[in-house]
Amino acid sequence: MPSPTRPLHLGFTIWPTGFHPGAWRLPGAPSDGNSNARLLRAAARTAERGTFDFFFIGDRVVGLPSSQFSAPNEVLRPEALTLAAHLAAVTDRIGLITTVNTTYAEPYAVARALATIDHLSDGRVGLNIVTGKNEEAARNFGRTEHWDNSRRYDWATEFVEVLRLLWDSWEDDARIADAATGRFVDERRVHRVDHRGEFFRVAGPLNVERPVQGQIPLVNAGASERSRQLGAAHADVRFTNSSVLGLEGARAYYRDLKGRLAAHGRAEDEQLIIPGVAVYVRPTSAEAHELYARVQRLTRPDVDLVRLSAALGLDLAGERPDAPLAEAADVATASDEGALIVAEARELYGREELTLREVEASFLRRGWFKELVGSPTEIADTLQRWHEEGAADGFMIFPPHMPDGLDAFVDLVVPELRRRGIFRTEYAGTTLRDHLGLPRPANRFAAERVAGVAR
């Protein structure tokens, strides 16, 4: 079991209209969050005030209006590299993890952009590698088909290898700027990479100096075997939805990911496992449960009783959507999975009596990330337990509504975590690597050059 004294890491992920699909309908909530520069800047500053390790920017390369009722943030999405560069200018310490879909990108351009942002942010950028799941993306990039999982991960693996070569193509002291001799660079310390692989032919060197962090920290997600392989070999952070597996399931998932590192010559503390959690917090438990119920009422009004019947193992045909569950069916006869669904819904709403509509609203959200509803103490209890019992190295926080959900977490939960002595009160370092507890790696070309000189 991991040591309870190890640091707790927190990331905030920006879903500008809120993680809950109906949250933008709350009175006063913004519906223009994806293009509202003021809101995006304020969110980054709030997360920095909470001393989060990083501000996480997801991305997609498709617009899907058909997703508007289940995931409106997938319909509109600001380009992630651009947003990271913008936020670097209005923050000072928080890390900025930005997303690139490698399936539809070229490594030289991405390496150049990220190295630039790392310099502009004084070493605070990170890269989330995704391979994309939407077939529609292919047609946005002149392709006739979206590659299968195997080909996407073959491409992504080589993509990462090229990134790392390019970031090392300048040694740290290559720019000498010797005014006396007029030499601007020491050419011996600037290297062609001459990569010739299955997918890429890249000569190098990069035309941006080595990043402040040496190598940009890498993040990846996904539960497929290829995703886990890529993560074990290259990721500094694994972002997971293992929170939906329950504590024991998340612990097993954690052990699986950590157990893969040794095969790549890596120690367990060289990678952080960060599950996502959606947090509804208010000063009291009753207020938090009322918030949850209020947001859930903003879900689309239709209720699929056929789907709910199958999920619960109960016959709900012909029942009114707003009928109490206890009147519509004998819950004691529900399937084991159905009983779990009902128990989870009762926990989230904070009461035993639920309508069919309420049960379905909870059921539809359960596959995303674990939802936590409660007072600051209750939320902190859960985060601390999962952290100390080896289910997570930290958490990605998904506020269900913006900006109030983020404000509430920073103003209510963060002080409680600090009071317990398990979360920082201020930043100790200046770079994202510092926040994550990762050392700055040596330059491979410098090591080879020094070894060559010695020989």
C-alpha positions in Angstrom: 0.0 0.0 0.0 1.3 3.5 -0.8 2.6 5.6 2.1 -0.1 7.8 3.5 2.5 10.6 3.8 3.0 10.9 0.0 1.7 14.1 -1.6 -2.0 14.4 -2.7 -2.2 15.7 -6.2 -5.1 17.7 -7.6 -6.0 18.7 -11.1 -8.9 20.7 -12.4 -10.4 20.0 -15.8 -12.2 22.7 -17.6 -15.6 21.9 -18.9 -16.7 25.5 -19.4 -20.5 24.9 -19.3 -20.1 22.5 -16.4 -19.5 18.7 -16.3 -23.2 18.0 -15.9 -24.9 18.4 -19.3 -27.8 20.4 -17.9 -25.7 22.7 -15.7 -25.6 25.6 -18.2 -29.4 25.9 -17.6 -28.9 27.0 -14.0 -29.9 30.6 -13.4 -26.9 32.8 -14.1 -24.7 30.0 -15.4 -22.8 30.8 -18.6 -23.8 29.1 -21.9 -20.8 30.7 -23.8 -18.1 29.2 -21.6 -16.1 27.7 -24.4 -15.6 31.1 -26.0 -15.8 33.3 -22.8 -12.2 34.4 -22.3 -13.1 36.1 -19.0 -14.5 32.9 -17.6 -11.6 30.8 -18.7 -9.0 33.1 -17.3 -11.0 33.4 -14.0 -11.2 29.6 -13.7 -7.4 29.2 -14.2 -6.7 31.8 -11.5 -9.2 30.2 -9.1 -7.5 26.8 -9.6 -4.2 28.4 -9.0 -5.5 30.0 -5.8 -6.4 26.5 -4.7 -2.8 25.4 -5.5 -3.9 22.7 -7.9 -1.1 20.9 -9.6 -2.5 21.6 -13.0 -5.3 23.0 -15.1 -6.3 20.3 -17.6 -7.6 21.3 -21.1 -9.3 18.5 -23.0 -9.9 18.7 -26.8 -11.6 17.2 -29.7 -11.2 17.7 -33.5 -14.8 17.2 -34.3 -18.0 19.2 -33.5 -21.0 16.9 -32.7 -24.3 18.8 -32.4 -25.9 15.4 -31.7 -24.0 15.3 -28.4 -25.7 18.5 -27.1 -28.0 16.7 -24.6 -25.4 14.3 -23.2 -22.2 16.3 -23.5 -22.6 19.9 -24.7 -18.9 20.6 -24.2 -18.3 18.2 -27.1 -20.2 20.4 -29.4 -18.0 23.5 -28.9 -14.4 23.2 -27.8 -11.6 25.8 -27.9 -8.4 24.6 -29.5 -6.3 23.4 -26.6 -2.7 24.6 -27.5 -4.1 28.1 -28.1 -5.9 28.1 -24.8 -2.9 26.9 -22.9 -0.7 29.7 -24.3 -3.4 32.2 -23.4 -3.7 31.0 -19.8 0.1 30.9 -19.4 0.0 34.7 -19.7 -2.5 35.2 -16.9 -1.2 32.7 -14.3 2.1 32.3 -12.5 2.4 28.8 -10.9 -0.3 26.4 -11.9 0.6 23.7 -14.5 -1.2 23.7 -17.8 -1.9 20.3 -19.4 -3.1 20.6 -22.9 -4.4 17.9 -25.2 -3.3 16.8 -28.7 -5.0 14.2 -30.8 -1.9 12.6 -32.3 -3.8 10.7 -35.0 -4.4 14.0 -36.8 -1.1 15.8 -36.0 2.6 15.9 -36.9 5.2 15.6 -34.2 7.5 18.5 -35.3 4.7 21.0 -35.2 3.5 19.8 -31.8 7.0 19.6 -30.3 7.6 23.2 -31.5 4.4 24.5 -30.1 4.8 22.8 -26.7 8.4 23.9 -26.3 7.4 27.4 -27.0 4.6 27.3 -24.4 6.9 25.8 -21.9 9.3 28.7 -22.3 6.4 31.3 -22.2 5.0 29.7 -19.0 8.4 29.2 -17.3 8.1 25.5 -17.4 4.4 24.8 -16.7 3.0 23.0 -19.7 2.1 19.3 -20.0 0.8 17.2 -22.9 -2.2 14.9 -22.8 -1.9 12.3 -25.6 -5.1 11.1 -27.1 -5.7 9.0 -30.3 -9.4 10.0 -30.8 -12.5 7.9 -30.9 -14.7 9.8 -33.3 -14.9 8.4 -36.9 -16.1 11.8 -38.1 -12.6 13.2 -37.4 -11.1 11.4 -40.4 -13.2 13.5 -42.9 -12.0 16.7 -41.3 -8.4 15.8 -42.2 -8.8 14.4 -45.7 -8.9 10.8 -44.8 -11.5 8.2 -45.8 -11.4 6.3 -42.5 -10.6 6.6 -38.8 -7.8 4.1 -38.1 -8.4 1.2 -35.8 -7.1 1.2 -32.2 -3.9 -0.8 -33.1 -2.8 1.6 -35.8 -3.7 4.7 -33.8 -1.5 3.5 -30.9 1.4 2.4 -33.2 1.3 6.0 -34.6 1.0 7.6 -31.2 3.9 5.6 -29.8 6.2 6.6 -32.5 4.9 10.2 -32.2 5.9 10.4 -28.6 9.4 9.0 -29.4 9.9 11.7 -32.0 8.7 14.4 -29.6 11.3 13.4 -27.0 14.1 13.4 -29.6 13.2 16.8 -30.8 13.0 18.3 -27.3 16.5 17.0 -26.7 17.8 18.2 -30.0 19.1 21.3 -28.3 21.3 20.8 -25.3 20.6 23.1 -22.3 23.7 25.2 -22.9 23.7 25.2 -26.8 22.9 28.9 -27.0 26.2 30.5 -25.8 25.6 34.1 -27.1 29.3 35.0 -26.9 29.5 38.7 -27.8 33.3 38.7 -27.9 33.5 36.0 -30.7 30.1 36.5 -32.3 29.2 32.9 -31.8 25.5 32.6 -31.0 25.2 28.8 -30.7 27.6 26.0 -30.1 26.8 23.8 -33.1 28.2 20.7 -31.3 25.3 21.0 -28.9 22.6 21.2 -31.5 21.6 17.9 -33.0 19.8 16.4 -35.9 17.6 13.6 -34.8 17.4 11.9 -38.2 14.4 9.8 -37.2 13.3 7.2 -39.8 10.4 5.2 -38.6 7.3 3.5 -39.8 5.2 6.7 -39.9 7.6 9.6 -39.6 10.7 11.0 -41.3 12.0 13.8 -39.2 15.5 15.4 -39.6 15.5 18.0 -36.9 16.8 19.8 -34.9 13.9 21.7 -33.5 14.1 25.5 -33.9 13.1 26.1 -30.3 15.5 25.6 -27.4 15.1 22.7 -25.1 12.0 23.1 -22.9 12.4 24.6 -19.4 11.4 21.2 -18.0 13.8 19.3 -20.3 11.0 17.0 -21.3 7.3 18.0 -21.3 5.4 15.8 -18.8 3.1 13.4 -20.7 -0.4 12.3 -19.7 -2.6 9.6 -21.2 -5.9 8.0 -20.5 -7.9 5.1 -21.8 -8.5 1.6 -20.5 -7.6 -0.5 -23.6 -4.6 -2.7 -23.5 -2.7 -0.5 -26.0 -3.5 2.6 -23.9 -2.1 0.9 -20.8 1.0 -0.2 -22.8 1.6 3.4 -24.0 1.1 4.7 -20.5 3.5 2.3 -18.9 6.2 3.2 -21.3 5.8 6.9 -21.6 3.2 8.6 -19.4 4.1 10.6 -16.3 0.4 10.8 -15.3 -2.3 8.3 -16.0 -5.7 10.0 -16.0 -8.4 7.3 -15.4 -12.1 6.8 -14.8 -11.3 4.0 -12.3 -13.4 6.0 -9.7 -16.5 4.3 -11.1 -15.1 0.9 -10.1 -15.6 1.5 -6.4 -12.7 1.6 -3.9 -11.6 -2.0 -4.3 -11.9 -1.9 -8.1 -9.9 1.3 -8.2 -7.2 -0.2 -6.0 -6.9 -3.2 -8.4 -6.8 -0.8 -11.3 -4.1 1.2 -9.6 -2.0 -1.9 -8.9 -2.3 -3.0 -12.5 -1.0 0.3 -13.9 1.8 0.6 -11.3 2.8 -3.1 -11.9 3.5 -2.4 -15.6 6.2 0.1 -15.0 9.0 -2.2 -14.0 9.0 -3.8 -17.5 10.1 -0.4 -18.8 12.7 0.2 -16.2 10.6 2.6 -14.3 9.8 2.9 -10.6 6.3 3.1 -9.2 6.8 6.7 -8.1 7.7 7.8 -11.7 4.0 7.8 -12.6 0.9 9.2 -10.9 -2.5 7.6 -11.2 -5.2 10.3 -11.2 -8.9 9.3 -11.4 -11.6 11.8 -12.2 -14.3 12.7 -9.7 -17.3 15.0 -10.0 -17.9 16.9 -6.8 -21.1 18.6 -5.6 -20.1 20.4 -2.4 -21.9 22.8 -0.1 -21.4 23.9 3.5 -23.8 21.2 4.7 -24.6 17.8 3.4 -28.3 18.7 3.0 -27.4 21.7 0.8 -25.1 19.5 -1.3 -27.8 16.9 -1.9 -30.3 19.6 -2.8 -27.8 21.0 -5.3 -27.4 17.6 -6.8 -31.2 17.1 -7.2 -31.5 20.6 -8.6 -28.9 20.0 -11.3 -30.3 16.5 -12.1 -33.7 18.1 -12.7 -32.1 19.9 -15.7 -31.6 16.6 -17.5 -33.8 16.1 -20.6 -37.4 15.4 -19.6 -37.8 12.1 -21.5 -37.3 8.9 -19.5 -36.5 5.6 -21.2 -38.4 3.0 -19.1 -37.3 0.1 -21.3 -33.6 1.0 -20.7 -34.2 1.6 -17.0 -36.1 -1.7 -16.6 -33.2 -3.6 -18.2 -30.7 -1.8 -16.0 -32.6 -2.6 -12.7 -33.9 -6.0 -13.6 -37.4 -4.8 -13.0 -40.6 -4.5 -15.1 -41.4 -0.8 -15.3 -43.5 -0.8 -18.5 -46.4 1.6 -18.4 -45.3 3.4 -15.3 -45.3 7.2 -14.9 -41.8 8.6 -15.1 -42.5 10.6 -11.9 -43.9 7.7 -10.0 -42.1 6.7 -6.8 -39.8 3.8 -7.4 -41.2 2.0 -4.3 -44.7 2.1 -5.8 -43.7 1.2 -9.3 -41.8 -2.0 -8.4 -40.6 -4.2 -5.6 -37.0 -3.0 -5.3 -36.1 -6.2 -3.3 -36.5 -8.2 -6.5 -34.1 -6.0 -8.5 -31.0 -7.6 -10.0 -27.7 -7.3 -8.1 -26.6 -4.6 -10.5 -30.0 -2.9 -10.2 -29.8 -2.9 -6.4 -26.4 -1.2 -6.7 -27.8 1.4 -9.1 -30.6 2.2 -6.7 -28.3 2.3 -3.7 -25.9 4.7 -5.5 -28.9 6.9 -6.5 -30.1 7.1 -2.9 -26.7 8.0 -1.6 -26.3 10.8 -4.2 -29.8 12.2 -3.5 -29.4 11.7 0.2 -32.8 10.1 0.7 -34.5 6.7 0.3 -37.6 7.8 -1.6 -36.8 8.4 -5.3 -38.9 8.6 -8.5 -38.1 6.7 -11.6 -37.0 9.9 -13.2 -34.5 10.5 -10.5 -33.1 7.0 -10.6 -32.6 7.2 -14.3 -30.9 10.6 -14.1 -28.4 9.1 -11.7 -28.0 6.0 -13.7 -27.2 7.9 -16.9 -24.3 9.7 -15.1 -22.7 6.7 -13.3 -20.4 5.5 -16.1 -18.6 8.8 -16.5 -16.8 9.4 -13.2 -17.6 8.8 -9.6 -19.9 11.6 -8.2 -19.3 12.8 -4.7 -22.1 14.8 -2.9 -21.6 16.2 0.5 -20.1 18.7 2.9 -16.4 19.7 2.8 -15.7 17.1 5.5 -17.5 14.3 3.7 -15.8 15.1 0.4 -12.4 15.3 2.1 -13.0 12.0 3.9 -13.6 10.2 0.6 -10.6 11.7 -1.2 -8.3 11.0 1.8 -9.4 7.4 2.1 -9.0 6.6 -1.6 -5.6 8.3 -1.5 -4.3 6.6 1.6 -5.7 3.1 0.7 -3.9 3.0 -2.6 -6.6 3.8 -5.1 -5.2 7.1 -6.4 -2.2 9.4 -6.2 -4.6 12.3 -6.5 -7.8 13.4 -8.3 -9.0 15.3 -11.4 -11.8 17.5 -10.2 -14.8 17.9 -12.4 -17.1 20.6 -11.1 -20.7 19.8 -12.3 -21.4 23.5 -12.9 -19.3 26.6 -13.6 -17.9 28.8 -12.2 -19.6 28.2 -8.8 -18.6 24.5 -8.7 -14.9 25.3 -8.9 -15.2 28.2 -6.4 -17.0 25.9 -4.0 -14.3 23.2 -4.2 -11.5 25.7 -3.7 -13.2 27.6 -0.9 -14.6 24.6 1.0 -12.7 21.4 0.3 -9.2 22.7 -0.3 -9.1 24.3 3.2 -10.3 21.1 4.8 -7.6 19.1 3.0 -5.0 21.6 4.1 -6.3 21.5 7.7 -5.6 17.8 7.6 -2.1 18.4 6.4 -2.5 16.3 3.2 -2.5 19.1 0.6 -0.1 21.9 0.0 -0.8 25.4 1.3 1.5 27.0 -1.3 3.5 25.9 -4.3 7.0 24.7 -3.4 8.3 24.7 -6.9 7.8 26.6 -10.1 7.3 24.0 -12.9 4.7 21.4 -13.5 7.4 18.7 -12.9 8.0 20.3 -9.5 4.3 20.1 -8.7 4.1 16.4 -9.8 7.3 15.5 -7.9 9.1 14.5 -11.1 12.9 15.2 -11.7 14.1 17.1 -14.7 15.6 14.4 -17.1 19.1 14.6 -18.6 19.6 15.3 -22.3 20.3 12.1 -24.1 22.4 13.8 -26.8 24.5 15.6 -24.2 25.2 12.3 -22.4 26.2 10.7 -25.7 28.5 13.6 -26.7 30.2 13.6 -23.3 30.6 9.8 -23.5 32.1 10.2 -27.0 34.6 12.8 -25.8 35.6 10.6 -22.9 36.2 7.7 -25.3 
